[in-house]
Amino acid sequence: MAFVVTAVWTAQAGAEDEVAAAVAQLVEPSRAEPGNLFYQPHRDPEDPRRFFFYEQYADRAGYEAHGSSEHFQKWGFGTAIPLLESRERWFYETWEPA
């Protein structure tokens, strides 16, 4: 089973381009993390302030390592998150029904 995270970030009005630039800095280093299986940001074509993330990690520890990583500390917590109007996250595990 993989540990799955989905998130919606909504940028403050006028901050959407700065948030987008920070998200762009997160993509490659996040995908290169040892515990990362899949990392894909999305941007709402009708509301450029709204970002959706779909992420898969080998386990919860992989996700926690992502949050502690140098790149997420800098571009996530240090740049993007302070510019958000809202941030929502949901957690799942992949499931194979019998």
MOPAC internal coordinates of N, CA, C and O (Angstrom, degrees):
PM7 1SCF
backbone

  N    0.0000 0     0.00 0     0.00 0    0    0    0
  C    1.4388 1     0.00 0     0.00 0    1    0    0
  C    1.5243 1   109.84 1     0.00 0    2    1    0
  O    1.2310 1   120.87 1   -38.29 1    3    2    1
  N    1.3149 1   115.93 1   141.71 1    3    2    1
  C    1.4560 1   121.72 1   174.74 1    5    3    2
  C    1.5248 1   109.39 1  -101.02 1    6    5    3
  O    1.2310 1   120.86 1   -27.76 1    7    6    5
  N    1.3110 1   115.97 1   152.24 1    7    6    5
  C    1.4508 1   122.34 1   174.55 1    9    7    6
  C    1.5255 1   106.73 1   -91.93 1   10    9    7
  O    1.2310 1   120.35 1   -55.76 1   11   10    9
  N    1.3296 1   116.93 1   124.24 1   11   10    9
  C    1.4595 1   122.45 1  -172.79 1   13   11   10
  C    1.5257 1   109.78 1  -114.28 1   14   13   11
  O    1.2310 1   121.41 1   -42.47 1   15   14   13
  N    1.3189 1   114.90 1   137.53 1   15   14   13
  C    1.4566 1   121.84 1   175.89 1   17   15   14
  C    1.5196 1   108.03 1  -125.25 1   18   17   15
  O    1.2310 1   120.72 1   -48.20 1   19   18   17
  N    1.3253 1   116.23 1   131.80 1   19   18   17
  C    1.4556 1   121.04 1   167.74 1   21   19   18
  C    1.5231 1   106.11 1  -120.52 1   22   21   19
  O    1.2310 1   121.20 1   -35.19 1   23   22   21
  N    1.3046 1   115.30 1   144.81 1   23   22   21
  C    1.4571 1   119.53 1  -177.91 1   25   23   22
  C    1.5190 1   109.77 1  -146.68 1   26   25   23
  O    1.2310 1   121.30 1   -30.84 1   27   26   25
  N    1.3106 1   115.11 1   149.16 1   27   26   25
  C    1.4584 1   121.40 1   172.39 1   29   27   26
  C    1.5224 1   107.10 1  -124.39 1   30   29   27
  O    1.2310 1   121.60 1   -56.26 1   31   30   29
  N    1.3198 1   114.55 1   123.74 1   31   30   29
  C    1.4558 1   121.79 1   174.42 1   33   31   30
  C    1.5179 1   107.63 1  -110.96 1   34   33   31
  O    1.2310 1   120.17 1   -48.35 1   35   34   33
  N    1.3104 1   117.28 1   131.65 1   35   34   33
  C    1.4541 1   121.77 1   173.40 1   37   35   34
  C    1.5229 1   108.06 1  -116.49 1   38   37   35
  O    1.2310 1   121.06 1   -62.94 1   39   38   37
  N    1.3273 1   115.58 1   117.06 1   39   38   37
  C    1.4605 1   121.11 1  -179.10 1   41   39   38
  C    1.5225 1   110.73 1   -72.81 1   42   41   39
  O    1.2310 1   121.06 1   -29.53 1   43   42   41
  N    1.3066 1   115.57 1   150.47 1   43   42   41
  C    1.4567 1   120.61 1   171.46 1   45   43   42
  C    1.5288 1   108.17 1   -62.90 1   46   45   43
  O    1.2310 1   120.62 1   -29.26 1   47   46   45
  N    1.3130 1   116.42 1   150.74 1   47   46   45
  C    1.4609 1   120.72 1   178.02 1   49   47   46
  C    1.5285 1   109.77 1   -55.62 1   50   49   47
  O    1.2310 1   121.02 1   -50.72 1   51   50   49
  N    1.3224 1   115.66 1   129.28 1   51   50   49
  C    1.4555 1   121.43 1  -179.87 1   53   51   50
  C    1.5140 1   114.50 1    88.54 1   54   53   51
  O    1.2310 1   119.60 1   169.70 1   55   54   53
  N    1.3424 1   118.38 1   -10.30 1   55   54   53
  C    1.4689 1   121.69 1  -178.25 1   57   55   54
  C    1.5231 1   112.19 1  -103.53 1   58   57   55
  O    1.2310 1   120.07 1  -177.94 1   59   58   57
  N    1.3459 1   117.47 1     2.06 1   59   58   57
  C    1.4623 1   119.72 1  -172.37 1   61   59   58
  C    1.5334 1   113.54 1   -61.87 1   62   61   59
  O    1.2310 1   119.44 1   143.75 1   63   62   61
  N    1.3145 1   118.67 1   -36.25 1   63   62   61
  C    1.4616 1   119.63 1  -179.60 1   65   63   62
  C    1.5265 1   111.50 1   -71.61 1   66   65   63
  O    1.2310 1   120.41 1   143.86 1   67   66   65
  N    1.3278 1   116.82 1   -36.14 1   67   66   65
  C    1.4613 1   120.23 1   177.03 1   69   67   66
  C    1.5305 1   110.83 1   -67.84 1   70   69   67
  O    1.2310 1   120.22 1   140.36 1   71   70   69
  N    1.3267 1   117.18 1   -39.64 1   71   70   69
  C    1.4668 1   120.71 1   175.91 1   73   71   70
  C    1.5295 1   109.40 1   -64.61 1   74   73   71
  O    1.2310 1   120.11 1   135.99 1   75   74   73
  N    1.3260 1   117.40 1   -44.01 1   75   74   73
  C    1.4679 1   120.88 1   179.23 1   77   75   74
  C    1.5225 1   111.14 1   -59.79 1   78   77   75
  O    1.2310 1   120.07 1   139.46 1   79   78   77
  N    1.3173 1   117.47 1   -40.54 1   79   78   77
  C    1.4673 1   120.79 1   178.95 1   81   79   78
  C    1.5279 1   110.84 1   -64.96 1   82   81   79
  O    1.2310 1   120.06 1   141.10 1   83   82   81
  N    1.3243 1   117.49 1   -38.90 1   83   82   81
  C    1.4638 1   120.78 1   177.98 1   85   83   82
  C    1.5243 1   110.65 1   -67.29 1   86   85   83
  O    1.2310 1   120.34 1   137.36 1   87   86   85
  N    1.3335 1   116.95 1   -42.64 1   87   86   85
  C    1.4652 1   120.77 1   177.80 1   89   87   86
  C    1.5258 1   109.98 1   -59.66 1   90   89   87
  O    1.2310 1   120.23 1   137.92 1   91   90   89
  N    1.3122 1   117.16 1   -42.08 1   91   90   89
  C    1.4648 1   120.54 1   179.12 1   93   91   90
  C    1.5241 1   111.40 1   -59.06 1   94   93   91
  O    1.2310 1   120.04 1   146.30 1   95   94   93
  N    1.3304 1   117.53 1   -33.70 1   95   94   93
  C    1.4660 1   121.39 1   178.79 1   97   95   94
  C    1.5336 1   112.29 1   -72.82 1   98   97   95
  O    1.2310 1   120.47 1   159.75 1   99   98   97
  N    1.3152 1   116.70 1   -20.25 1   99   98   97
  C    1.4679 1   120.89 1  -178.16 1  101   99   98
  C    1.5227 1   113.77 1   -82.60 1  102  101   99
  O    1.2310 1   119.95 1   154.34 1  103  102  101
  N    1.3166 1   117.70 1   -25.66 1  103  102  101
  C    1.4632 1   121.12 1  -167.52 1  105  103  102
  C    1.5207 1   113.34 1   -59.83 1  106  105  103
  O    1.2310 1   119.72 1   117.82 1  107  106  105
  N    1.3055 1   118.14 1   -62.18 1  107  106  105
  C    1.4768 1   119.62 1  -173.81 1  109  107  106
  C    1.5239 1   113.30 1   -63.76 1  110  109  107
  O    1.2310 1   118.68 1   132.49 1  111  110  109
  N    1.3484 1   120.12 1   -47.51 1  111  110  109
  C    1.4693 1   117.36 1   178.99 1  113  111  110
  C    1.5241 1   113.06 1   -65.52 1  114  113  111
  O    1.2310 1   119.90 1   149.03 1  115  114  113
  N    1.3202 1   117.79 1   -30.97 1  115  114  113
  C    1.4671 1   119.66 1   177.81 1  117  115  114
  C    1.5189 1   110.51 1   -67.96 1  118  117  115
  O    1.2310 1   120.53 1   137.64 1  119  118  117
  N    1.3197 1   116.59 1   -42.36 1  119  118  117
  C    1.4664 1   120.54 1   178.22 1  121  119  118
  C    1.5191 1   112.28 1   -65.16 1  122  121  119
  O    1.2310 1   120.28 1   155.22 1  123  122  121
  N    1.3252 1   117.08 1   -24.78 1  123  122  121
  C    1.4665 1   121.05 1  -179.24 1  125  123  122
  C    1.5288 1   113.49 1   -86.35 1  126  125  123
  O    1.2310 1   119.76 1   174.11 1  127  126  125
  N    1.3101 1   118.07 1    -5.89 1  127  126  125
  C    1.4699 1   120.30 1   179.83 1  129  127  126
  C    1.5220 1   110.31 1   -63.03 1  130  129  127
  O    1.2310 1   119.92 1   -39.29 1  131  130  129
  N    1.3389 1   117.76 1   140.71 1  131  130  129
  C    1.4666 1   120.38 1  -178.16 1  133  131  130
  C    1.5239 1   114.37 1   -57.34 1  134  133  131
  O    1.2310 1   119.56 1   144.49 1  135  134  133
  N    1.3338 1   118.45 1   -35.51 1  135  134  133
  C    1.4625 1   121.18 1  -177.37 1  137  135  134
  C    1.5124 1   114.58 1   -89.74 1  138  137  135
  O    1.2310 1   120.10 1   179.47 1  139  138  137
  N    1.3412 1   117.41 1    -0.53 1  139  138  137
  C    1.4559 1   120.63 1  -177.29 1  141  139  138
  C    1.5253 1   111.24 1   -86.27 1  142  141  139
  O    1.2310 1   121.01 1   -48.04 1  143  142  141
  N    1.3216 1   115.67 1   131.96 1  143  142  141
  C    1.4628 1   121.50 1   175.84 1  145  143  142
  C    1.5287 1   111.58 1  -105.08 1  146  145  143
  O    1.2310 1   120.59 1   149.53 1  147  146  145
  N    1.3377 1   116.47 1   -30.47 1  147  146  145
  C    1.4655 1   120.71 1  -177.74 1  149  147  146
  C    1.5215 1   108.28 1  -162.65 1  150  149  147
  O    1.2310 1   120.62 1   -45.08 1  151  150  149
  N    1.3275 1   116.42 1   134.92 1  151  150  149
  C    1.4662 1   121.09 1   179.89 1  153  151  150
  C    1.5156 1   107.33 1  -144.12 1  154  153  151
  O    1.2310 1   120.58 1   -67.00 1  155  154  153
  N    1.3383 1   116.49 1   113.00 1  155  154  153
  C    1.4601 1   119.57 1  -177.20 1  157  155  154
  C    1.5225 1   111.11 1  -138.76 1  158  157  155
  O    1.2310 1   120.33 1   -69.62 1  159  158  157
  N    1.3349 1   116.98 1   110.38 1  159  158  157
  C    1.4581 1   118.79 1   171.95 1  161  159  158
  C    1.5300 1   109.99 1   -83.44 1  162  161  159
  O    1.2310 1   121.11 1   -26.06 1  163  162  161
  N    1.3164 1   115.47 1   153.94 1  163  162  161
  C    1.4649 1   123.04 1   177.32 1  165  163  162
  C    1.5239 1   107.43 1  -133.60 1  166  165  163
  O    1.2310 1   121.04 1   -24.01 1  167  166  165
  N    1.3322 1   115.61 1   155.99 1  167  166  165
  C    1.4669 1   119.96 1   175.96 1  169  167  166
  C    1.5234 1   108.55 1  -129.65 1  170  169  167
  O    1.2310 1   120.90 1   -47.72 1  171  170  169
  N    1.3031 1   115.88 1   132.28 1  171  170  169
  C    1.4586 1   121.81 1  -177.92 1  173  171  170
  C    1.5303 1   109.42 1   -66.54 1  174  173  171
  O    1.2310 1   119.54 1   -59.46 1  175  174  173
  N    1.3387 1   118.49 1   120.54 1  175  174  173
  C    1.4611 1   120.25 1  -178.73 1  177  175  174
  C    1.5370 1   113.40 1   -69.16 1  178  177  175
  O    1.2310 1   120.46 1   162.24 1  179  178  177
  N    1.3196 1   116.72 1   -17.76 1  179  178  177
  C    1.4621 1   119.85 1   179.62 1  181  179  178
  C    1.5297 1   112.71 1   -99.62 1  182  181  179
  O    1.2310 1   120.34 1   164.55 1  183  182  181
  N    1.3205 1   116.95 1   -15.45 1  183  182  181
  C    1.4637 1   121.44 1   178.14 1  185  183  182
  C    1.5254 1   107.75 1  -140.89 1  186  185  183
  O    1.2310 1   119.30 1   -87.87 1  187  186  185
  N    1.3223 1   118.94 1    92.13 1  187  186  185
  C    1.4628 1   121.47 1  -175.24 1  189  187  186
  C    1.5280 1   114.37 1   -65.99 1  190  189  187
  O    1.2310 1   120.14 1   175.18 1  191  190  189
  N    1.3169 1   117.33 1    -4.82 1  191  190  189
  C    1.4717 1   120.05 1   174.97 1  193  191  190
  C    1.5193 1   111.63 1   -83.28 1  194  193  191
  O    1.2310 1   119.81 1   167.77 1  195  194  193
  N    1.3264 1   117.97 1   -12.23 1  195  194  193
  C    1.4677 1   122.67 1  -171.38 1  197  195  194
  C    1.5306 1   110.89 1  -105.02 1  198  197  195
  O    1.2310 1   121.40 1   -54.54 1  199  198  197
  N    1.3425 1   114.92 1   125.46 1  199  198  197
  C    1.4648 1   122.76 1  -179.78 1  201  199  198
  C    1.5337 1   108.77 1  -120.85 1  202  201  199
  O    1.2310 1   121.02 1   -42.31 1  203  202  201
  N    1.3124 1   115.65 1   137.69 1  203  202  201
  C    1.4654 1   121.91 1   177.74 1  205  203  202
  C    1.5220 1   108.00 1  -119.91 1  206  205  203
  O    1.2310 1   120.45 1   -45.31 1  207  206  205
  N    1.3236 1   116.75 1   134.69 1  207  206  205
  C    1.4649 1   122.28 1   179.17 1  209  207  206
  C    1.5221 1   109.91 1  -118.02 1  210  209  207
  O    1.2310 1   121.24 1   -43.54 1  211  210  209
  N    1.3306 1   115.23 1   136.46 1  211  210  209
  C    1.4602 1   121.61 1   170.76 1  213  211  210
  C    1.5181 1   106.39 1  -123.83 1  214  213  211
  O    1.2310 1   120.72 1   -58.39 1  215  214  213
  N    1.3404 1   116.23 1   121.61 1  215  214  213
  C    1.4567 1   121.66 1  -174.67 1  217  215  214
  C    1.5186 1   110.19 1  -135.06 1  218  217  215
  O    1.2310 1   120.57 1   -36.71 1  219  218  217
  N    1.3268 1   116.52 1   143.29 1  219  218  217
  C    1.4583 1   122.10 1   173.15 1  221  219  218
  C    1.5241 1   108.70 1  -128.47 1  222  221  219
  O    1.2310 1   121.87 1   -42.44 1  223  222  221
  N    1.3270 1   114.02 1   137.56 1  223  222  221
  C    1.4591 1   121.46 1   179.10 1  225  223  222
  C    1.5249 1   108.74 1  -127.72 1  226  225  223
  O    1.2310 1   120.64 1   -23.48 1  227  226  225
  N    1.3114 1   116.38 1   156.52 1  227  226  225
  C    1.4653 1   120.79 1   179.36 1  229  227  226
  C    1.5276 1   110.61 1   -59.59 1  230  229  227
  O    1.2310 1   120.59 1   147.14 1  231  230  229
  N    1.3297 1   116.48 1   -32.86 1  231  230  229
  C    1.4614 1   122.10 1   179.67 1  233  231  230
  C    1.5226 1   108.84 1  -165.48 1  234  233  231
  O    1.2310 1   120.47 1    -1.75 1  235  234  233
  N    1.3185 1   116.70 1   178.25 1  235  234  233
  C    1.4675 1   121.02 1  -179.63 1  237  235  234
  C    1.5235 1   110.73 1   -60.63 1  238  237  235
  O    1.2310 1   120.13 1   143.82 1  239  238  237
  N    1.3109 1   117.36 1   -36.18 1  239  238  237
  C    1.4667 1   120.52 1   179.46 1  241  239  238
  C    1.5270 1   111.19 1   -61.11 1  242  241  239
  O    1.2310 1   120.01 1   144.34 1  243  242  241
  N    1.3274 1   117.58 1   -35.66 1  243  242  241
  C    1.4640 1   121.02 1   176.41 1  245  243  242
  C    1.5191 1   111.06 1   -63.13 1  246  245  243
  O    1.2310 1   120.77 1   139.24 1  247  246  245
  N    1.3272 1   116.13 1   -40.76 1  247  246  245
  C    1.4643 1   120.77 1   177.49 1  249  247  246
  C    1.5284 1   110.34 1   -66.03 1  250  249  247
  O    1.2310 1   120.21 1   136.33 1  251  250  249
  N    1.3120 1   117.20 1   -43.67 1  251  250  249
  C    1.4612 1   120.33 1   179.88 1  253  251  250
  C    1.5253 1   111.09 1   -63.81 1  254  253  251
  O    1.2310 1   120.43 1   143.26 1  255  254  253
  N    1.3369 1   116.78 1   -36.74 1  255  254  253
  C    1.4681 1   120.29 1   176.18 1  257  255  254
  C    1.5291 1   110.53 1   -64.09 1  258  257  255
  O    1.2310 1   120.39 1   143.15 1  259  258  257
  N    1.3151 1   116.86 1   -36.85 1  259  258  257
  C    1.4670 1   121.06 1   176.98 1  261  259  258
  C    1.5318 1   110.45 1   -59.27 1  262  261  259
  O    1.2310 1   120.63 1   132.35 1  263  262  261
  N    1.3175 1   116.39 1   -47.65 1  263  262  261
  C    1.4577 1   120.44 1  -179.65 1  265  263  262
  C    1.5157 1   113.28 1   -64.41 1  266  265  263
  O    1.2310 1   120.45 1   153.23 1  267  266  265
  N    1.3171 1   116.74 1   -26.77 1  267  266  265
  C    1.4668 1   121.69 1   179.75 1  269  267  266
  C    1.5235 1   113.40 1   -91.58 1  270  269  267
  O    1.2310 1   120.52 1   172.31 1  271  270  269
  N    1.3259 1   116.61 1    -7.69 1  271  270  269
  C    1.4644 1   120.36 1  -175.48 1  273  271  270
  C    1.5248 1   111.77 1   -63.31 1  274  273  271
  O    1.2310 1   121.18 1   -25.85 1  275  274  273
  N    1.3146 1   115.34 1   154.15 1  275  274  273
  C    1.4659 1   120.62 1   179.49 1  277  275  274
  C    1.5265 1   111.39 1   -59.62 1  278  277  275
  O    1.2310 1   120.39 1   137.83 1  279  278  277
  N    1.3339 1   116.86 1   -42.17 1  279  278  277
  C    1.4642 1   119.00 1  -177.64 1  281  279  278
  C    1.5330 1   111.83 1   -68.80 1  282  281  279
  O    1.2310 1   119.66 1   143.43 1  283  282  281
  N    1.3400 1   118.25 1   -36.57 1  283  282  281
  C    1.4565 1   118.16 1   178.57 1  285  283  282
  C    1.5231 1   111.48 1   -73.86 1  286  285  283
  O    1.2310 1   120.34 1   144.54 1  287  286  285
  N    1.3115 1   116.95 1   -35.46 1  287  286  285
  C    1.4600 1   119.67 1   175.54 1  289  287  286
  C    1.5313 1   110.35 1   -60.48 1  290  289  287
  O    1.2310 1   120.46 1   138.72 1  291  290  289
  N    1.3331 1   116.72 1   -41.28 1  291  290  289
  C    1.4665 1   120.95 1  -178.17 1  293  291  290
  C    1.5287 1   112.11 1   -75.62 1  294  293  291
  O    1.2310 1   120.05 1   123.99 1  295  294  293
  N    1.3411 1   117.51 1   -56.01 1  295  294  293
  C    1.4648 1   121.63 1  -170.87 1  297  295  294
  C    1.5268 1   113.19 1   -89.15 1  298  297  295
  O    1.2310 1   120.06 1   151.82 1  299  298  297
  N    1.3281 1   117.48 1   -28.18 1  299  298  297
  C    1.4562 1   120.45 1   177.75 1  301  299  298
  C    1.5206 1   110.40 1   -85.10 1  302  301  299
  O    1.2310 1   120.81 1   105.08 1  303  302  301
  N    1.3304 1   116.06 1   -74.92 1  303  302  301
  C    1.4615 1   120.92 1  -176.79 1  305  303  302
  C    1.5200 1   112.75 1   -67.57 1  306  305  303
  O    1.2310 1   120.19 1   144.75 1  307  306  305
  N    1.3326 1   117.24 1   -35.25 1  307  306  305
  C    1.4587 1   120.10 1  -175.43 1  309  307  306
  C    1.5099 1   114.91 1   -81.52 1  310  309  307
  O    1.2310 1   120.03 1   151.34 1  311  310  309
  N    1.3362 1   117.55 1   -28.66 1  311  310  309
  C    1.4619 1   120.01 1  -174.67 1  313  311  310
  C    1.5230 1   112.34 1  -119.39 1  314  313  311
  O    1.2310 1   119.84 1   117.84 1  315  314  313
  N    1.3264 1   117.91 1   -62.16 1  315  314  313
  C    1.4665 1   120.86 1  -170.42 1  317  315  314
  C    1.5298 1   113.39 1   -71.99 1  318  317  315
  O    1.2310 1   119.87 1   128.08 1  319  318  317
  N    1.3134 1   117.86 1   -51.92 1  319  318  317
  C    1.4644 1   121.23 1  -171.14 1  321  319  318
  C    1.5348 1   112.70 1   -59.18 1  322  321  319
  O    1.2310 1   118.72 1   141.17 1  323  322  321
  N    1.3347 1   120.05 1   -38.83 1  323  322  321
  C    1.4686 1   118.04 1   176.05 1  325  323  322
  C    1.5347 1   113.71 1   -64.34 1  326  325  323
  O    1.2310 1   120.16 1   163.10 1  327  326  325
  N    1.3382 1   117.30 1   -16.90 1  327  326  325
  C    1.4648 1   121.61 1  -179.10 1  329  327  326
  C    1.5311 1   112.71 1   -96.73 1  330  329  327
  O    1.2310 1   120.42 1  -171.46 1  331  330  329
  N    1.3282 1   116.80 1     8.54 1  331  330  329
  C    1.4585 1   120.32 1  -177.53 1  333  331  330
  C    1.5221 1   112.13 1   -92.05 1  334  333  331
  O    1.2310 1   122.11 1   -34.92 1  335  334  333
  N    1.3096 1   113.57 1   145.08 1  335  334  333
  C    1.4591 1   121.34 1   170.51 1  337  335  334
  C    1.5243 1   109.47 1   -81.08 1  338  337  335
  O    1.2310 1   121.16 1   143.58 1  339  338  337
  N    1.3497 1   115.39 1   -36.42 1  339  338  337
  C    1.4620 1   120.32 1   177.73 1  341  339  338
  C    1.5229 1   109.76 1  -153.68 1  342  341  339
  O    1.2310 1   121.93 1   -23.42 1  343  342  341
  N    1.3324 1   113.91 1   156.58 1  343  342  341
  C    1.4614 1   122.19 1   178.79 1  345  343  342
  C    1.5213 1   107.08 1  -145.35 1  346  345  343
  O    1.2310 1   120.97 1   -60.67 1  347  346  345
  N    1.3281 1   115.76 1   119.33 1  347  346  345
  C    1.4594 1   120.91 1   179.22 1  349  347  346
  C    1.5205 1   108.31 1  -123.65 1  350  349  347
  O    1.2310 1   120.71 1   -36.47 1  351  350  349
  N    1.3475 1   116.25 1   143.53 1  351  350  349
  C    1.4623 1   121.06 1   178.81 1  353  351  350
  C    1.5167 1   109.62 1  -136.35 1  354  353  351
  O    1.2310 1   121.24 1   -33.20 1  355  354  353
  N    1.3342 1   115.23 1   146.80 1  355  354  353
  C    1.4543 1   122.99 1   175.07 1  357  355  354
  C    1.5119 1   107.73 1  -132.72 1  358  357  355
  O    1.2310 1   120.80 1   -34.39 1  359  358  357
  N    1.3366 1   116.07 1   145.61 1  359  358  357
  C    1.4550 1   121.82 1  -175.27 1  361  359  358
  C    1.5276 1   109.57 1  -122.80 1  362  361  359
  O    1.2310 1   121.25 1   -41.12 1  363  362  361
  N    1.3204 1   115.22 1   138.88 1  363  362  361
  C    1.4621 1   122.08 1  -178.52 1  365  363  362
  C    1.5203 1   109.61 1  -141.21 1  366  365  363
  O    1.2310 1   121.22 1    -9.18 1  367  366  365
  N    1.3074 1   115.27 1   170.82 1  367  366  365
  C    1.4605 1   122.40 1   166.51 1  369  367  366
  C    1.5199 1   106.87 1  -125.14 1  370  369  367
  O    1.2310 1   120.50 1   -37.27 1  371  370  369
  N    1.3288 1   116.64 1   142.73 1  371  370  369
  C    1.4551 1   117.90 1   176.23 1  373  371  370
  C    1.5180 1   107.96 1   -63.42 1  374  373  371
  O    1.2310 1   120.94 1   -27.40 1  375  374  373
  N    1.2943 1   115.81 1   152.60 1  375  374  373
  C    1.4607 1   121.49 1  -172.68 1  377  375  374
  C    1.5106 1   108.76 1  -143.00 1  378  377  375
  O    1.2310 1   120.70 1   -47.19 1  379  378  377
  N    1.2844 1   116.27 1   132.81 1  379  378  377
  C    1.4637 1   123.28 1   176.20 1  381  379  378
  C    1.5303 1   108.21 1  -111.84 1  382  381  379
  O    1.2310 1   120.03 1   -81.42 1  383  382  381
  N    1.3261 1   117.55 1    98.58 1  383  382  381
  C    1.4661 1   119.02 1  -179.90 1  385  383  382
  C    1.5190 1   111.31 1   -61.03 1  386  385  383
  O    1.2310 1   121.31 1   -37.03 1  387  386  385
  N    1.2987 1   115.10 1   142.97 1  387  386  385
  C    1.4696 1   120.31 1   179.74 1  389  387  386
  C    1.5056 1   110.70 1   -75.44 1  390  389  387
  O    1.2310 1   120.10 1   180.00 1  391  390  389

